[in-house]
Amino acid sequence: MSEGREGNSAYGHKAFKRSRSHFADRITADARDGWPVEAGRYRLVVSRACPWASRALVARRLLGLEDALSLAVADPVQDDRSWRFTLDPDGRDPVLGIRFLSEAYDKRETGYPGGVSVPAVVDVPSGKLVTNDFQQITLDLATEWTALHRPGAPELYPKDRRDEIDTVMAEVYQDVNNGVYRAGFATGQREYEEACTGVFRRLELLADRLAGQRYLVGDTITEADIRLFTTLVRFDPVYHGHFKCNRWKLAENPMLWAYARDLFQTPGFGDTVDFDHIKRHYYEVHTGINPTGIVPLGPDLSGWLTPHHREELGGRPFGDGTAPGPVRTGEEIPPRGRP
């Protein structure tokens, strides 16, 4: 999720186009881009409001990388200067020592004109941004950081399933992950209707797919599930109303609602979700769509913890692995942000 240099008020006033990640260096086991996998060297910067950053939060938890890759959580309400660390004492990230994520971008490329986006991985010794490639970061956590995975970490991107996972993820990205934004930031009726129609057409196809299997690909959780979940968990709180994706609510689709609750109740998913951050970001920041900045009281979140019965389809959530342990101290979601 990007914070553009032209300010928050631009949202909803120009045609939406998802920017490509400008900084696409990879952190790999062989350090081919000059960035070796190394415990403690890098800091993952996220907003719990952002679906793209939330992918990295889920993957980090499932793989047990909390000790190897430290976490910085930005304020969900950024200003026109960029994502800010006002949740930390003195408004500075305690490890990087910066007030705004843009400072790490500027250390990497002075005068960079593009948006400042999360997730971002920053090199702690130099303070420079390494990558903001939201599509690749989680795949590399799953495949390049294996030496630092916890015992029992699941295979989120198994080699024998990658073609199918890639196909599903591409469809989900185009029509759902990105589709809700194209609908929400549309500047014309036809543009909105085409995007919104595409969102629900794909959701209905995904519901059909999930009718006979617990997860999107195979019988275990994969990267594909992570990418769909981070949009579904935001659907009723923000996309249904704020982005006008309102043909039906997630809670009105029995199949997708049960699937989303199944994942939410799985360690590593719901325990990374902060509904307070999600709602405040979208409704307060997107002033081009919601000029009053009023944050709605609903929806009722208690349903996320109700039985889903998806276990009746079988499946092994973590494959041959195990569930992640308790949430690391200091990374818990405050009561206000939980169901």
C-alpha positions as CSV (number, residue, x, y, z in Angstrom):
1,M,0.0,0.0,0.0
2,S,1.5,3.2,-1.1
3,E,1.5,6.8,0.1
4,G,2.0,9.0,-2.9
5,R,3.9,12.3,-2.8
6,E,0.8,14.2,-4.0
7,G,-1.2,13.5,-0.8
8,N,-4.1,11.6,0.5
9,S,-6.8,13.9,-1.0
10,A,-5.9,12.5,-4.5
11,Y,-7.6,9.2,-3.7
12,G,-10.8,8.9,-5.7
13,H,-10.0,11.8,-8.0
14,K,-8.0,10.0,-10.7
15,A,-8.0,6.7,-12.4
16,F,-6.5,4.0,-10.2
17,K,-3.3,2.2,-11.3
18,R,-1.3,-0.1,-9.1
19,S,2.3,1.0,-9.2
20,R,5.1,-1.6,-9.8
21,S,7.6,-2.0,-7.0
22,H,10.4,0.3,-7.8
23,F,12.9,-1.3,-5.4
24,A,12.9,-5.0,-6.3
25,D,16.2,-6.2,-4.9
26,R,15.8,-9.7,-3.3
27,I,17.3,-11.0,0.0
28,T,18.4,-14.5,-0.9
29,A,20.4,-17.3,0.5
30,D,23.1,-16.8,-2.2
31,A,23.1,-13.0,-1.9
32,R,22.8,-12.6,-5.7
33,D,21.5,-9.0,-5.4
34,G,24.0,-8.2,-2.7
35,W,21.6,-8.9,0.2
36,P,22.3,-12.2,2.0
37,V,19.8,-13.8,4.3
38,E,21.1,-12.9,7.8
39,A,19.3,-13.1,11.1
40,G,18.9,-9.7,12.7
41,R,20.2,-7.7,9.8
42,Y,16.8,-6.5,8.3
43,R,13.7,-4.9,9.6
44,L,10.3,-5.5,8.2
45,V,8.1,-2.3,8.1
46,V,4.4,-2.8,7.9
47,S,1.1,-1.2,8.5
48,R,-1.5,-3.6,10.0
49,A,-4.0,-1.7,7.9
50,C,-2.5,-2.7,4.6
51,P,-3.5,-6.0,2.9
52,W,-0.2,-6.3,1.1
53,A,1.9,-5.8,4.2
54,S,-0.4,-8.2,6.1
55,R,0.7,-11.0,3.8
56,A,4.2,-10.5,5.2
57,L,2.9,-10.5,8.8
58,V,1.2,-13.8,8.3
59,A,4.1,-15.5,6.5
60,R,6.6,-14.3,9.1
61,R,4.4,-15.8,11.9
62,L,3.7,-19.1,10.1
63,L,7.4,-19.5,9.3
64,G,8.6,-18.5,12.7
65,L,10.9,-15.7,11.6
66,E,10.1,-13.3,14.4
67,D,13.6,-13.5,15.9
68,A,15.3,-13.4,12.6
69,L,13.4,-10.5,11.1
70,S,12.4,-7.7,13.4
71,L,9.1,-5.8,13.0
72,A,8.2,-2.1,12.8
73,V,4.5,-1.2,12.8
74,A,3.6,2.2,11.3
75,D,0.7,4.3,12.4
76,P,-2.4,3.4,10.3
77,V,-3.1,7.0,9.6
78,Q,-0.2,8.3,7.6
79,D,0.1,11.9,6.5
80,D,1.3,13.4,3.2
81,R,4.9,12.9,4.2
82,S,4.6,9.1,4.4
83,W,4.1,6.2,6.8
84,R,5.1,7.4,10.2
85,F,6.3,5.8,13.5
86,T,4.0,7.7,15.9
87,L,3.1,4.5,17.7
88,D,6.6,4.3,19.1
89,P,8.1,6.5,21.9
90,D,9.1,9.9,20.7
91,G,7.6,9.1,17.3
92,R,10.7,7.3,16.1
93,D,11.3,3.6,15.2
94,P,13.5,2.4,18.0
95,V,15.7,0.3,15.7
96,L,16.0,2.5,12.6
97,G,15.8,5.8,14.5
98,I,13.6,7.4,11.8
99,R,10.3,9.2,12.0
100,F,9.1,8.4,8.5
101,L,9.6,5.4,6.3
102,S,10.4,7.9,3.5
103,E,13.7,8.4,5.2
104,A,14.8,4.9,4.4
105,Y,13.7,5.3,0.8
106,D,15.7,8.6,0.6
107,K,18.8,6.9,1.9
108,R,18.4,4.3,-0.9
109,E,17.6,6.8,-3.7
110,T,17.7,10.5,-3.0
111,G,14.8,12.4,-4.5
112,Y,12.9,9.2,-5.4
113,P,9.6,10.6,-6.8
114,G,7.4,7.6,-6.3
115,G,5.1,6.5,-3.5
116,V,6.3,5.2,-0.2
117,S,4.8,1.8,0.3
118,V,4.6,-1.1,2.8
119,P,5.6,-3.8,3.2
120,A,9.2,-2.6,3.1
121,V,12.4,-4.3,4.2
122,V,15.1,-2.0,5.5
123,D,18.8,-2.9,6.0
124,V,19.4,-2.0,9.7
125,P,23.2,-1.2,9.5
126,S,22.9,1.2,6.6
127,G,19.3,2.4,7.2
128,K,18.6,1.9,3.5
129,L,15.5,0.4,1.9
130,V,16.2,-3.0,0.4
131,T,12.9,-3.9,-1.2
132,N,9.3,-2.8,-1.4
133,D,8.4,-5.7,-3.8
134,F,5.2,-6.8,-2.1
135,Q,4.7,-9.7,-4.6
136,Q,8.1,-11.2,-4.0
137,I,8.8,-10.5,-0.3
138,T,6.6,-13.3,1.0
139,L,7.8,-15.8,-1.6
140,D,11.4,-15.2,-0.6
141,L,10.5,-15.6,3.1
142,A,9.1,-19.0,2.2
143,T,11.9,-20.2,-0.1
144,E,15.1,-18.2,0.6
145,W,14.9,-17.9,4.4
146,T,14.5,-21.6,5.0
147,A,17.7,-21.8,7.1
148,L,16.0,-19.5,9.6
149,H,12.6,-21.1,9.7
150,R,11.3,-22.5,12.9
151,P,11.2,-26.3,13.3
152,G,7.8,-27.4,11.9
153,A,7.4,-24.4,9.6
154,P,4.9,-25.2,6.8
155,E,5.8,-25.1,3.1
156,L,3.9,-22.1,1.9
157,Y,5.1,-22.3,-1.7
158,P,5.8,-26.0,-2.4
159,K,7.7,-26.8,-5.6
160,D,5.3,-29.4,-6.8
161,R,2.3,-27.0,-6.6
162,R,3.8,-23.7,-7.7
163,D,2.3,-23.6,-11.2
164,E,-1.2,-24.0,-9.7
165,I,-0.5,-21.6,-6.9
166,D,0.8,-19.0,-9.3
167,T,-2.3,-19.3,-11.5
168,V,-4.7,-19.0,-8.6
169,M,-2.7,-16.0,-7.2
170,A,-2.7,-14.2,-10.5
171,E,-6.5,-14.5,-10.8
172,V,-7.0,-13.5,-7.2
173,Y,-4.7,-10.5,-7.6
174,Q,-6.3,-9.2,-10.8
175,D,-9.9,-9.5,-9.8
176,V,-10.0,-9.5,-6.0
177,N,-6.8,-8.0,-4.3
178,N,-6.5,-5.3,-6.9
179,G,-10.1,-5.3,-8.1
180,V,-11.5,-3.8,-4.9
181,Y,-9.2,-0.9,-5.3
182,R,-10.1,-0.4,-8.9
183,A,-13.8,-0.3,-7.8
184,G,-13.1,1.9,-4.8
185,F,-11.0,4.5,-6.6
186,A,-13.0,4.5,-9.8
187,T,-13.7,7.9,-11.2
188,G,-16.5,6.9,-13.5
189,Q,-19.6,4.7,-13.4
190,R,-18.5,2.3,-16.1
191,E,-15.0,1.9,-14.6
192,Y,-16.6,1.1,-11.3
193,E,-19.1,-1.3,-12.6
194,E,-16.6,-3.3,-14.6
195,A,-14.3,-3.6,-11.5
196,C,-17.0,-4.4,-9.1
197,T,-18.5,-7.0,-11.4
198,G,-15.1,-8.6,-11.7
199,V,-14.6,-8.8,-8.0
200,F,-17.9,-10.7,-7.4
201,R,-17.5,-12.9,-10.4
202,R,-14.1,-14.1,-9.1
203,L,-15.4,-14.5,-5.5
204,E,-18.2,-16.7,-6.8
205,L,-15.7,-18.8,-8.7
206,L,-13.5,-19.1,-5.6
207,A,-16.5,-20.1,-3.5
208,D,-17.2,-22.9,-6.0
209,R,-13.6,-24.0,-5.8
210,L,-13.7,-24.1,-2.0
211,A,-16.9,-26.1,-1.8
212,G,-15.1,-29.4,-2.1
213,Q,-11.7,-28.5,-0.6
214,R,-10.6,-26.7,2.6
215,Y,-7.8,-24.7,1.0
216,L,-7.2,-23.1,-2.4
217,V,-4.4,-25.4,-3.6
218,G,-4.0,-28.9,-2.2
219,D,-4.9,-29.9,1.3
220,T,-2.6,-27.4,3.2
221,I,-2.3,-23.7,3.6
222,T,-0.2,-22.0,0.9
223,E,0.7,-18.5,-0.2
224,A,-2.5,-18.4,-2.2
225,D,-4.6,-18.7,0.9
226,I,-2.6,-15.9,2.6
227,R,-3.2,-13.6,-0.4
228,L,-6.9,-14.2,-0.5
229,F,-7.4,-14.0,3.3
230,T,-5.9,-10.5,3.6
231,T,-8.6,-9.1,1.2
232,L,-11.5,-11.2,2.7
233,V,-10.7,-10.1,6.2
234,R,-11.1,-6.4,5.1
235,F,-14.2,-7.0,3.0
236,D,-17.1,-6.2,5.3
237,P,-15.2,-3.6,7.4
238,V,-14.1,-1.5,4.5
239,Y,-14.5,-2.8,1.0
240,H,-18.2,-3.4,1.2
241,G,-19.0,0.2,2.1
242,H,-16.0,2.4,1.6
243,F,-15.1,0.9,-1.8
244,K,-18.8,0.2,-2.8
245,C,-18.2,-3.5,-3.3
246,N,-21.7,-4.1,-2.0
247,R,-23.5,-6.7,-4.1
248,W,-23.2,-8.9,-0.9
249,K,-21.3,-9.0,2.3
250,L,-18.7,-11.7,3.0
251,A,-20.8,-12.8,5.9
252,E,-23.7,-13.4,3.4
253,N,-21.7,-15.9,1.3
254,P,-21.7,-19.2,3.4
255,M,-18.7,-20.8,1.7
256,L,-16.3,-17.8,1.7
257,W,-17.4,-16.7,5.2
258,A,-16.7,-20.2,6.6
259,Y,-13.3,-20.3,4.7
260,A,-12.3,-16.9,6.0
261,R,-13.3,-17.8,9.6
262,D,-11.3,-21.1,9.3
263,L,-8.2,-19.1,8.4
264,F,-8.8,-16.4,10.9
265,Q,-9.0,-18.9,13.7
266,T,-5.8,-20.6,12.5
267,P,-2.7,-19.4,14.5
268,G,-0.8,-17.0,12.3
269,F,-3.8,-15.4,10.6
270,G,-6.3,-13.8,13.0
271,D,-3.6,-13.0,15.5
272,T,-2.0,-10.6,13.0
273,V,-5.3,-8.7,12.2
274,D,-6.0,-5.3,13.8
275,F,-9.5,-4.2,12.8
276,D,-9.1,-0.9,14.4
277,H,-6.0,-0.1,12.3
278,I,-7.8,-1.3,9.2
279,K,-10.9,0.8,9.6
280,R,-9.1,4.0,10.7
281,H,-6.7,3.8,7.8
282,Y,-9.2,3.5,5.0
283,Y,-11.9,5.8,6.4
284,E,-9.5,8.6,7.7
285,V,-6.8,8.5,5.0
286,H,-8.9,8.3,1.8
287,T,-10.4,11.7,2.1
288,G,-11.1,11.9,-1.6
289,I,-13.6,9.1,-1.0
290,N,-14.6,9.8,2.6
291,P,-14.1,13.6,3.1
292,T,-15.6,13.6,6.6
293,G,-13.1,11.1,7.9
294,I,-15.9,9.5,9.9
295,V,-15.1,5.9,10.9
296,P,-18.2,3.6,11.0
297,L,-18.9,1.7,14.2
298,G,-19.7,-1.6,12.5
299,P,-19.7,-4.3,11.5
300,D,-20.1,-6.6,14.4
301,L,-16.8,-8.6,14.6
302,S,-17.9,-11.4,17.0
303,G,-18.8,-13.7,14.1
304,W,-15.2,-14.2,13.3
305,L,-14.9,-16.5,16.3
306,T,-17.9,-18.7,15.6
307,P,-17.6,-22.3,14.5
308,H,-16.9,-22.8,10.7
309,H,-17.0,-26.6,10.4
310,R,-14.4,-26.5,7.5
311,E,-12.4,-29.2,9.3
312,E,-15.0,-31.6,8.1
313,L,-13.4,-31.3,4.6
314,G,-10.2,-32.7,6.1
315,G,-6.9,-31.0,5.1
316,R,-3.8,-30.4,7.1
317,P,-3.4,-26.7,7.8
318,F,0.4,-26.9,8.3
319,G,1.1,-30.0,6.2
320,D,3.8,-32.1,7.9
321,G,4.6,-29.1,10.2
322,T,3.1,-27.6,13.2
323,A,1.2,-24.5,14.3
324,P,3.3,-21.4,15.2
325,G,3.8,-20.7,18.9
326,P,2.3,-17.8,20.9
327,V,2.5,-14.3,19.5
328,R,5.8,-12.7,20.4
329,T,5.6,-10.3,23.3
330,G,5.1,-6.7,22.1
331,E,3.4,-7.8,18.9
332,E,0.0,-8.6,20.4
333,I,-3.1,-6.8,18.9
334,P,-4.6,-4.4,21.4
335,P,-8.2,-5.3,22.6
336,R,-9.7,-2.5,20.5
337,G,-8.5,-4.1,17.3
338,R,-9.7,-7.7,18.1
339,P,-13.2,-9.2,17.8
